Amino acid sequence: MHLARFPRYRLGHFPTPLERLDRLSAFLGGPEIWMKRDDCTGLASGGNKTRKLEFLLADALAQGADTLVTQGATQSNHVRQTAAAAARAGLACHALLERRVTNQGADYETAGNVLLDRMMDCHFDFRPEGLDMNAEGQALADELRAQGRKPYFIPGGGSNPVGALGYAACAEELVHQADAQGLRIDAIVHATGSAGTQAGLVAGLYAMNAPIPVTGISVRAPRERQIANVHALAAQTAELLGARGALPRDLVDAHDDQVGPGYGQPTDGMVEAMLLLARLEGILLDPVYSGKGFAGLVALIRAGGFRKGQRIVFVHTGGSAALFAYGHLFNNQKAA
């Protein structure tokens, strides 16, 4: 793929660890479970968006930007990491936070990621659910441009072909680590939302001719819509990488059985999965993304979707800062 062709602003601690989870694997009695620790990327408590931001921030600086503009949900991991990236590069950061979750208590809009946004001097405003948030963000960028600023707009989740290069790089990194350890990977599983992480992994593996299946556990969209979103972005990313041939749609797989009542809304499966991993391996997930993604992996194993003898890698996309906006779940241990 030769990713050095693309400008990159180094932000993360790479390569992130690839760890075998022995106690969890034994407890579930199915495949051998490994974890790609992208919660350890280092930027303002880490997470998957750091990889995307290395390419997006470099593009912003190449265009002479002095301000990053983006959008996300209230407890957005992406907004938190974008604010951190802006601080590292000496840029201003403006964000719009969509109120997709309104029933998780009085602290939801001040704790967790929102607190960190404020600490890093991110200028943010709230928007009601249901708007075209990328259009709202573009309008904010236009306002700032009219005031004499030089904004660079990053779509929600950093999910465009430039941002998805970060997970093409992750695919390359993961394959190199697996080869060095003699690890044959039978499948990769992770939480999928704005599509950039899954699209980058799929495109990167395709460009490398590394036929490892990638399963996304949707945290918001129904299965067919998520597959369509991921495939469209993966195809654009593969083209940007210079991969030969059109990326087949059947390389994209997603499940929507962990969405529950909706985006950011807790489920008992998510709570159980998060407690299971914390108590067996000392690893923290988040309730919005990685918790539901991991619940999806546990459900697939219990349903026989993965069998004993296989080796499965779960990509931990980070987000544990959001735990502090959902603390009541782990006191009561119930989703309600």
C-alpha positions, 0 to 999 in steps of 0.5 A: 500500500505504501502509506508513506505517500500520504501526509501524516502527523504522528499522534499515537503510540504505535504499534498498539499491543496485540494480546491473547485473553487466556482467562476470557477464552477459557471462560467462554470455552470457544475460540482463542480470543485476542485483542488489538489494544487501540484503547492504548493509542495514547491521545487523551486516553486513547481510542481508534480515532487517533489513527484517523486523525493522524491523516486528517490533521496532516491534510488540515495543516497542508491546507493551511487550517488554523481550526478543526471543526467536527461533530459527534454525539454528546459522549463522542470519543471522536470529538474528544480525540479531535480536541486533543489533536488540535491542542497538540498541533496548536489549532483551535477546535470547534464541535457540535454535539448531537443530543442522541441520548437524553435519558441517562441522568443529569451528569450525561452532558458534563461528565466523561468525554464532555468534561475532557472536551472542556479541559482541552478548550474545545468550543462546543454547542449542542444540537437536537437529534435528527439533524444532518450533523455533517451539514450542520458542521459544514455550516459552522465551518462556513461561519468561521471562514466568514469571520476570517478563520481557516477551518478544516471540517472533519466529518463525524467519526473522522469517517472519510477516505482520508480518515479511513487510511488510519485503519488501512494502516492498522490492518497492515500493523496487525498483519505484521504483528500476527506474522511475527507471532505465527498467529493465523487470524480467522476473523476480526470483530469490532464495533462499527458506527460511522463506518471509517474503522471497518472500511479502513480495515476492509480496504487495507486487508484487500489492498494487501491481499490478506483474506481475513474476514472482518465483522462489524457489530453495529451500534446504531444502523440496521444491518443492511444500511451499515453494510452499504455505508461501510462498503461505499467508504471501503471502496473509496478508500481502496481506490485511494490506496491504489488497490486493483479491482473493485472491492467486493461487497461480500467482504463487508459483514455487519450484525445489528443485534446489539443496537438495543433501544438505540445508539448510546442506549444501554443493554443488559448484554453490554453491561454483562460483557463489560463486567466480564472483561473487566473482571477476567482481564482487567480491561475497560470498555465503553458503553456506546461502542466497544461494550456493544461490540464486545457483547456482539462477539460474546453472543456470536461465540455463544451461538456457535458462530466461532468455534474452538480452535479458531483465533479471533481478534477483537479490535478495542476501539477505546472510549473508557472515558464515557464510563463516567457518564454511565456510572449508574449502570455498573452500580445497579448492573441493569440496563434500565 
